Amino acid sequence: MNEPAPRRPDLSAQVLALCRLRGGPQDLPWSPALLGVLFVAATALDVAVGDLLDRDDRALARSLLSSLVILGLCWVALAVRSHRNRFVQTATAIIATGIVFTLLQGALLWFGGVPPGATTAALTTTQSLVAWSLFAIFLWQVAVTAHIVRHAVDLSAGFALTLVIIWIVAWWALEQAVFGAR
């Protein structure tokens, strides 16, 4: 008797597995349409959280610049290693996990309050907790992105982490050049 094919986990389970550093981008479906939908959703979510965070009227431009820099550098890394065919799944993984982290950050900011800028009064206890939690989420996101890159580009964990940190610095420098310091 033929046994039924094992059921493929749904996208949300696959994305959560990536956030737990399980599996890799190769486990996601290869779907340019899904990538497009996730890109639009991530951009809209980034704009909403960006508005919550700093009420900046350039949140859309910042979100698009961030996505284009990270995905562009990812494409270059894949091309250098002759793995361009992995771009759709890798970009899907980066964007989908980014949505998870943006939701976590947005929830913290909404429930705990936005920490004030550097020029304002001292942080309250709640704002300090939110700031430290946001930093922890950022570190977790860096680890997850490095995990995705390690699988996609076939790198060691240390080199993938270094590459992702370089990407973040490149994005930050470009953002400062384009939008200036706030």
C-alpha positions in Angstrom: 0.0 0.0 0.0 1.2 3.5 -0.8 1.6 5.8 2.1 0.5 9.3 1.6 3.3 11.9 1.1 4.2 13.7 4.3 2.4 16.9 4.7 4.6 20.0 4.1 4.6 22.3 7.1 2.7 25.6 6.5 4.6 28.8 5.9 4.1 30.2 9.4 5.6 27.0 11.0 8.6 27.2 8.6 9.2 30.8 9.4 9.0 30.2 13.2 11.4 27.3 12.7 13.8 29.7 11.0 13.4 32.1 14.0 14.4 29.2 16.3 17.4 28.6 14.1 16.0 25.4 12.7 16.0 24.5 9.1 17.0 26.9 6.4 15.7 29.0 3.5 15.6 25.9 1.3 12.7 24.6 3.3 10.5 27.5 2.1 8.6 27.3 -1.2 10.2 28.9 -4.3 7.6 31.5 -5.1 8.3 34.9 -6.6 4.6 35.8 -6.0 5.0 34.9 -2.2 8.2 37.0 -2.1 6.3 40.0 -3.6 3.4 39.7 -1.2 5.8 39.4 1.8 7.8 42.4 0.5 4.7 44.6 0.4 3.5 43.3 3.8 6.9 43.9 5.4 7.2 47.4 3.9 3.7 48.3 5.2 4.5 46.9 8.6 7.9 48.7 8.7 6.2 52.0 7.9 3.6 51.5 10.6 6.2 50.6 13.2 8.5 53.4 11.9 5.7 55.9 12.4 5.1 54.6 15.9 8.8 54.7 16.7 9.9 58.1 15.4 6.9 59.6 13.6 9.2 60.2 10.6 7.5 61.1 7.4 10.3 59.2 5.5 9.4 55.8 7.0 8.5 54.4 3.6 11.8 55.5 2.0 13.7 54.2 5.0 12.0 50.8 4.8 12.6 50.5 1.0 16.2 51.5 1.4 16.7 48.9 4.1 15.1 46.1 2.1 16.9 47.0 -1.1 20.3 47.2 0.6 20.0 43.9 2.5 18.4 42.0 -0.4 20.9 43.5 -2.9 23.9 42.5 -0.7 22.3 39.0 -0.3 22.0 38.7 -4.1 25.7 39.7 -4.5 26.8 37.1 -1.9 24.7 34.4 -3.6 26.0 35.4 -7.1 29.7 35.3 -5.9 29.1 31.7 -4.7 27.2 30.8 -7.9 23.9 30.3 -6.0 21.7 33.0 -7.7 19.0 30.3 -8.0 18.6 30.4 -4.2 17.7 34.1 -4.1 13.9 33.8 -4.0 13.9 31.4 -1.1 16.6 33.3 0.7 14.9 36.7 0.3 11.6 35.1 1.3 13.2 33.8 4.5 14.9 37.1 5.3 11.7 39.1 4.7 9.4 36.6 6.5 11.5 36.5 9.6 11.9 40.2 9.4 8.1 40.5 9.7 8.1 38.4 12.8 10.7 40.6 14.4 9.0 43.8 13.4 5.8 42.5 14.9 7.6 41.8 18.2 9.2 45.2 18.1 5.9 46.9 17.3 4.1 45.1 20.1 6.8 46.1 22.6 6.6 49.7 21.5 2.9 49.7 21.6 2.5 48.1 25.0 5.6 49.6 26.7 5.9 53.0 25.1 8.5 54.4 22.8 11.8 55.2 24.6 12.5 58.9 24.3 15.3 60.2 22.2 18.8 60.9 23.5 18.1 64.6 24.2 15.1 64.1 26.4 14.6 63.1 30.1 15.8 60.0 31.7 14.1 56.7 30.8 11.4 55.3 33.0 11.8 51.7 34.2 9.3 50.5 31.6 11.1 52.4 28.8 14.4 51.0 29.9 13.0 47.5 29.8 11.5 48.2 26.3 14.9 49.5 25.1 16.8 46.4 26.4 14.2 44.1 25.0 14.4 45.8 21.6 18.2 45.4 21.7 17.8 41.7 22.5 15.3 41.3 19.6 17.8 43.0 17.3 20.6 40.6 18.3 18.2 37.6 17.8 17.3 38.9 14.4 21.0 39.2 13.5 21.5 35.6 14.5 18.6 34.4 12.5 19.7 36.3 9.4 23.2 34.9 9.7 21.6 31.4 10.1 19.7 32.0 6.8 22.7 33.3 5.0 24.9 30.4 6.3 22.5 27.9 4.7 21.9 29.9 1.5 25.5 30.8 0.7 27.2 27.7 2.2 29.3 29.6 4.7 30.6 28.9 8.2 28.4 30.3 11.0 31.2 32.8 12.0 31.7 34.1 8.4 27.9 34.4 7.9 27.6 36.4 11.1 30.4 38.6 10.1 28.9 39.1 6.6 25.5 40.1 8.1 27.1 42.5 10.5 28.9 44.1 7.5 25.6 44.4 5.7 24.0 46.1 8.8 26.9 48.6 9.0 26.6 49.2 5.2 22.9 49.8 5.5 23.4 52.1 8.5 26.1 54.2 6.7 24.0 54.5 3.6 21.0 55.5 5.7 23.0 58.2 7.4 24.3 59.4 4.1 20.8 59.6 2.5 18.7 60.7 5.4 21.2 62.3 7.7 21.5 61.9 11.5 18.4 62.6 13.5 
